[in-house]
Amino acid sequence: MSIHFTGREIMDVAVGIETSGAAFYDEVAVGANEAKTAAMFRKLADREREHARTFQSMLGAAGDYVNLEPGEEYDTYLNSLVASAVFKNEGSARQAARKAASETEALDIGIRAEKDSILFYSAIQGLVRREDADIVKRIIKEEQSHLAQLSEVLKRGKALRKGKEQP
């Protein structure tokens, strides 16, 4: 038996992903060692909140629209993406941020969350109304930008630590 997502369910999941991401970045910003790093995480949190508002505005239009063609295998794939998300909700996102042993670990968690978001949004792009597909595409690009930004910060941090270890 196949479980089909409605447009509303897809948008609700998207809002949850973005809200949880914002909570994670807010929490990491609070514990950041440097003002520049904290500012970056606050900016990421603000962008995630903006994405959540975008998906919320799409909720009314989404209604029960869904492209049912993908079938059971596709539904299983979407279910697995949702189930394997780094953050299940805002509370788990904040908890993950507090449990991160270092900024490096927090960056790794953020990178995984951005990758999960990109996978989910790429998967749903064909399930939203044609008018909304461009919005989802734009959000995917922004998530890719977040991924690149986090990866660059992680890379710089590793290079700095490696340089300090050299005699």
URHUQUI-V510704 format. One record per backbone hydrogen bond with DSSP energy under -0.5 kcal/mol. NH is the residue of the N-H (numbers start at 1). CO is the residue of the C=O. E is the energy in kcal/mol with one decimal. If there is no record, write none. Layout:
{{NH;CO;E} {NH;CO;E}}
This chain:
{{4;2;-0.6} {7;65;-0.6} {8;63;-1.8} {10;6;-2.2} {11;7;-2.4} {12;8;-2.6} {13;9;-2.4} {14;10;-2.3} {15;11;-2.8} {16;12;-2.3} {17;13;-2.5} {18;14;-2.3} {19;15;-2.8} {20;16;-2.4} {21;17;-2.2} {22;18;-2.3} {23;19;-2.1} {24;20;-2.4} {25;21;-2.6} {26;22;-2.6} {27;23;-2.2} {28;24;-2.5} {29;25;-2.4} {30;26;-1.7} {31;27;-1.3} {32;28;-0.6} {32;29;-0.9} {38;34;-2.5} {39;35;-2.5} {40;36;-1.8} {41;37;-2.3} {42;38;-2.4} {43;39;-2.3} {44;40;-2.3} {45;41;-2.4} {46;42;-2.4} {47;43;-2.1} {48;44;-2.2} {49;45;-2.2} {50;46;-2.1} {51;47;-2.3} {52;48;-2.4} {53;49;-2.3} {54;50;-2.1} {55;51;-2.6} {56;52;-2.5} {57;53;-2.2} {58;54;-1.2} {59;55;-0.9} {59;56;-0.6} {60;56;-0.6} {61;57;-0.5} {62;58;-2.1} {63;59;-1.6} {65;62;-2.4} {68;66;-0.8} {70;67;-0.6} {71;68;-0.7} {75;71;-2.4} {76;72;-2.5} {77;73;-2.0} {78;74;-2.8} {79;75;-2.8} {80;76;-2.3} {81;77;-2.2} {82;78;-2.4} {83;79;-2.7} {84;80;-2.0} {85;82;-1.0} {93;89;-1.9} {94;90;-2.6} {95;91;-2.4} {96;92;-2.3} {97;93;-2.0} {98;94;-2.3} {99;95;-2.2} {100;96;-1.0} {106;102;-2.1} {107;103;-2.7} {108;104;-2.3} {109;105;-2.4} {110;106;-2.6} {111;107;-2.6} {112;108;-2.2} {113;109;-2.4} {114;110;-2.5} {115;111;-2.4} {116;112;-2.6} {117;113;-2.4} {118;114;-2.5} {119;115;-2.4} {120;116;-2.5} {121;117;-3.0} {122;118;-2.3} {123;119;-2.0} {124;120;-2.0} {125;121;-1.1} {127;124;-2.6} {128;124;-0.9} {128;125;-0.6} {132;129;-1.2} {133;129;-1.4} {134;130;-0.7} {136;132;-2.3} {137;133;-2.5} {138;134;-2.2} {139;135;-2.3} {140;136;-2.5} {141;137;-2.1} {142;138;-2.1} {143;139;-2.7} {144;140;-2.5} {145;141;-2.0} {146;142;-2.4} {147;143;-2.5} {148;144;-2.4} {149;145;-2.5} {150;146;-2.9} {151;147;-2.5} {152;148;-2.3} {153;149;-2.3} {154;150;-2.5} {155;151;-2.6} {156;152;-2.8} {157;153;-2.4} {158;154;-2.3} {159;155;-2.3} {160;156;-2.6} {161;157;-2.4} {162;158;-2.4} {163;159;-2.4} {164;160;-1.9} {165;161;-1.4} {166;162;-1.0}}
